[in-house]
């Protein structure tokens, strides 16, 4: 029993932290509905802190050539809810603020691993974490989503497979030709990255531009989410 508790410890710890983060987020939404913006912001800050703590929990399996790995609890479910709720709170007074705009966009990429259709760019925004996009085996690869309509983007989420990046850029564009770097990321492990953007100008494209791979494979992303407000709203 002691051995089981020790082995299960990281998952139990992560589950408790994700659960508390979700409760704080739900309370933050309830406070905002009640008109208490200050309490909502305080609860939102608590939730973000708990999420960071949960994301930091690691496990080191004895037969794992990749080394320490993040503990996944409700991956693609809890984290997706939390970023959507977070964005909704940030854009409370803007219609459609919590909507995942990527779902109605069109994805394209610099390459697809071995030209396999099951790894094509269209799977990066199909709303399913059971599919994925994967690139060819080089650092300078990208995947992007052209939005159905220009939008003010508040957050981007990237749910990485184990072939992730040690450095990448999130870029935005009006025309798909000229790009602005919205964020530079250097994640310490593969997982779901939540990138909050501060630009207030509508954009039509959002891109993950790889800088350096973590493995000898290419880049692989289960799902790319883009949250914001359509410019026409």
VOKEDREN-247950 format. One line per field, with one value per residue (C-alpha): x, y, z. Coordinates in Angstrom, 1 decimal. Layout:
VOKEDREN-247950
xx c(X | ...)
yy c(Y | ...)
zz c(Z | ...)
end
This chain:
VOKEDREN-247950
xx c(0.0 | 2.8 | 4.4 | 1.1 | 0.6 | 4.2 | 3.7 | 0.3 | 1.5 | 2.2 | -1.2 | -3.0 | -1.2 | -1.9 | -5.6 | -6.0 | -4.4 | -6.4 | -9.6 | -8.9 | -8.1 | -11.4 | -13.4 | -11.7 | -12.5 | -16.1 | -16.4 | -14.7 | -17.4 | -20.2 | -18.8 | -18.7 | -22.3 | -23.2 | -21.4 | -18.5 | -15.6 | -13.0 | -13.8 | -13.8 | -10.4 | -9.0 | -10.4 | -9.1 | -5.6 | -5.9 | -6.9 | -4.0 | -1.6 | -3.0 | -2.8 | 0.8 | 1.4 | -0.5 | 1.5 | 4.8 | 4.0 | 6.4 | 6.8 | 9.9 | 9.0 | 11.7 | 11.3 | 11.0 | 13.8 | 12.3 | 13.1 | 10.7 | 7.3 | 4.3 | 1.4 | -1.6 | -5.0 | -8.0 | -5.7 | -7.6 | -10.6 | -9.8 | -7.1 | -9.4 | -12.2 | -9.9 | -8.4 | -11.9 | -13.3 | -10.2 | -10.6 | -14.3 | -13.6 | -11.0 | -13.5 | -16.6 | -18.0 | -17.2 | -19.6 | -18.0 | -15.0 | -14.8 | -15.3 | -12.7 | -12.3 | -9.9 | -12.7 | -14.2 | -10.8 | -8.7 | -5.4 | -2.3 | 1.3 | 4.9 | 5.0 | 3.4 | 5.4 | 6.0 | 3.0 | 0.7 | -2.9 | -3.6 | -1.1 | -2.4 | -2.7 | -6.5 | -6.4 | -4.8 | -8.2 | -10.8 | -11.8 | -10.4 | -7.4 | -7.5 | -6.0 | -2.9 | -0.7 | 2.9 | 5.7 | 8.7 | 12.0 | 13.4 | 13.3 | 11.9 | 8.4 | 5.1 | 1.3 | -1.2 | -5.0 | -6.7 | -9.7 | -13.1 | -13.2 | -10.7 | -10.7 | -9.1 | -7.2 | -6.8 | -5.3 | -3.9 | -3.6 | -1.3 | -1.8 | 1.5 | 2.3 | 5.6 | 7.4 | 7.2 | 9.3 | 11.9 | 11.4 | 8.7 | 6.9 | 3.3 | 2.8 | -0.2 | -0.9 | -3.4 | -2.6 | -0.7 | 2.5 | 3.7 | 3.9 | 4.2 | 5.7 | 3.0 | 4.9 | 8.2 | 7.9 | 10.6 | 8.6 | 10.5 | 8.3 | 5.6 | 2.0 | -0.7 | 0.6 | -1.6 | -0.4 | -2.2 | -1.9 | -2.1 | -2.6 | -5.9 | -5.9 | -7.9 | -5.8 | -6.7 | -4.0 | -2.4 | 0.8 | 3.0 | 6.5 | 9.0 | 12.5 | 13.9 | 12.6 | 12.9 | 13.4 | 14.7 | 11.1 | 9.3 | 6.7 | 3.4 | 0.3 | -3.0 | -5.0 | -4.5 | -7.1 | -7.6 | -9.8 | -11.1 | -13.7 | -14.6 | -13.9 | -17.5 | -18.9)
yy c(0.0 | 2.4 | 1.7 | 2.4 | 5.7 | 6.7 | 5.9 | 7.5 | 10.6 | 12.9 | 12.2 | 12.7 | 16.0 | 17.2 | 16.1 | 18.1 | 21.2 | 21.0 | 20.5 | 23.5 | 25.6 | 24.5 | 25.4 | 28.8 | 29.4 | 28.5 | 30.8 | 33.5 | 33.1 | 33.1 | 36.3 | 38.0 | 37.0 | 38.5 | 41.8 | 41.5 | 42.2 | 42.5 | 39.2 | 37.6 | 38.9 | 37.7 | 34.2 | 34.2 | 35.0 | 32.1 | 29.7 | 30.8 | 30.2 | 26.7 | 25.9 | 26.8 | 24.6 | 21.7 | 22.1 | 21.9 | 18.5 | 15.9 | 12.2 | 10.2 | 6.7 | 4.1 | 3.1 | 6.5 | 7.5 | 11.1 | 11.8 | 13.6 | 14.2 | 16.4 | 14.6 | 14.6 | 14.9 | 15.5 | 16.8 | 18.5 | 18.8 | 20.6 | 22.8 | 23.6 | 24.6 | 26.8 | 28.7 | 29.3 | 30.5 | 32.7 | 34.3 | 34.8 | 36.7 | 38.8 | 39.7 | 39.7 | 42.8 | 41.7 | 39.3 | 36.0 | 36.4 | 32.8 | 31.3 | 29.1 | 30.8 | 28.2 | 25.7 | 27.7 | 28.7 | 27.0 | 25.4 | 25.1 | 24.2 | 24.4 | 20.5 | 17.3 | 14.3 | 11.9 | 13.5 | 11.3 | 12.4 | 11.4 | 14.0 | 16.8 | 20.4 | 20.3 | 18.1 | 20.9 | 22.7 | 20.0 | 20.1 | 16.7 | 15.8 | 12.3 | 13.6 | 15.7 | 17.6 | 16.7 | 18.4 | 17.2 | 16.8 | 20.3 | 23.3 | 25.9 | 24.5 | 26.2 | 25.6 | 28.4 | 29.0 | 31.6 | 32.8 | 32.9 | 36.7 | 39.2 | 39.0 | 40.4 | 37.5 | 37.2 | 33.8 | 30.9 | 27.3 | 24.6 | 21.0 | 19.4 | 15.8 | 14.5 | 15.9 | 19.5 | 22.6 | 24.0 | 27.4 | 28.7 | 31.9 | 32.8 | 35.1 | 37.1 | 38.6 | 40.6 | 39.2 | 35.9 | 37.6 | 40.1 | 38.7 | 40.1 | 38.2 | 38.2 | 35.9 | 33.9 | 30.7 | 28.4 | 25.7 | 23.2 | 20.3 | 19.0 | 19.7 | 22.3 | 25.8 | 28.7 | 32.0 | 35.2 | 37.9 | 41.7 | 43.1 | 44.9 | 45.1 | 42.5 | 39.8 | 37.2 | 34.7 | 33.0 | 30.9 | 28.6 | 29.2 | 26.7 | 27.8 | 24.6 | 21.1 | 19.0 | 15.7 | 14.4 | 14.3 | 17.3 | 19.3 | 17.7 | 19.4 | 17.8 | 21.0 | 24.7 | 26.9 | 30.6 | 32.6 | 36.1 | 38.4 | 38.8 | 42.3 | 42.7 | 42.0)
zz c(0.0 | 0.8 | -2.6 | -4.3 | -2.5 | -3.3 | -7.0 | -7.2 | -5.3 | -8.3 | -9.8 | -6.5 | -6.0 | -9.5 | -9.3 | -6.1 | -7.6 | -10.9 | -8.9 | -6.7 | -9.8 | -11.4 | -8.2 | -8.0 | -11.7 | -11.3 | -8.2 | -10.3 | -13.0 | -10.3 | -8.7 | -12.1 | -12.8 | -9.4 | -10.4 | -8.0 | -10.4 | -7.6 | -6.0 | -9.5 | -10.3 | -7.0 | -7.6 | -11.1 | -9.8 | -7.3 | -10.1 | -12.3 | -9.4 | -8.8 | -12.5 | -12.5 | -9.5 | -11.2 | -14.4 | -12.5 | -11.0 | -12.6 | -12.6 | -13.3 | -14.5 | -14.3 | -17.9 | -19.5 | -21.9 | -22.1 | -18.4 | -16.1 | -17.6 | -16.6 | -14.9 | -17.1 | -15.4 | -17.5 | -20.2 | -23.0 | -20.8 | -17.5 | -19.0 | -22.0 | -19.7 | -17.6 | -20.5 | -22.0 | -18.7 | -18.1 | -21.5 | -21.0 | -17.8 | -19.5 | -22.3 | -20.1 | -21.8 | -25.3 | -27.1 | -28.0 | -25.9 | -24.7 | -28.2 | -29.7 | -33.1 | -34.4 | -34.9 | -37.8 | -39.2 | -41.9 | -41.0 | -43.1 | -42.4 | -43.7 | -43.9 | -42.8 | -41.5 | -44.4 | -46.2 | -44.1 | -44.4 | -40.8 | -39.6 | -41.9 | -40.7 | -40.7 | -37.6 | -35.5 | -35.2 | -35.5 | -31.9 | -31.0 | -28.9 | -30.5 | -33.7 | -34.4 | -36.8 | -37.2 | -39.2 | -41.0 | -39.1 | -39.0 | -36.6 | -39.0 | -39.3 | -38.6 | -38.5 | -38.7 | -38.7 | -40.9 | -39.0 | -40.6 | -39.8 | -38.3 | -34.5 | -31.4 | -30.0 | -26.2 | -25.8 | -27.8 | -26.5 | -27.9 | -26.8 | -27.6 | -28.3 | -26.9 | -30.0 | -28.8 | -29.0 | -26.6 | -28.2 | -30.5 | -31.5 | -31.6 | -34.5 | -35.9 | -39.2 | -41.1 | -44.5 | -44.0 | -45.4 | -42.9 | -39.4 | -35.9 | -33.0 | -30.2 | -27.8 | -27.5 | -25.6 | -24.0 | -22.3 | -20.0 | -20.9 | -23.4 | -22.4 | -23.0 | -23.3 | -22.6 | -24.2 | -23.3 | -25.9 | -25.2 | -28.7 | -29.3 | -33.1 | -35.1 | -36.9 | -39.5 | -38.9 | -35.9 | -36.3 | -34.3 | -35.7 | -34.5 | -33.5 | -31.9 | -31.5 | -28.3 | -30.2 | -33.4 | -34.7 | -36.0 | -34.1 | -33.2 | -31.8 | -30.9 | -30.9 | -31.4 | -29.8 | -30.5 | -28.1 | -28.7 | -30.1 | -33.7 | -34.8 | -36.1 | -32.6)
end
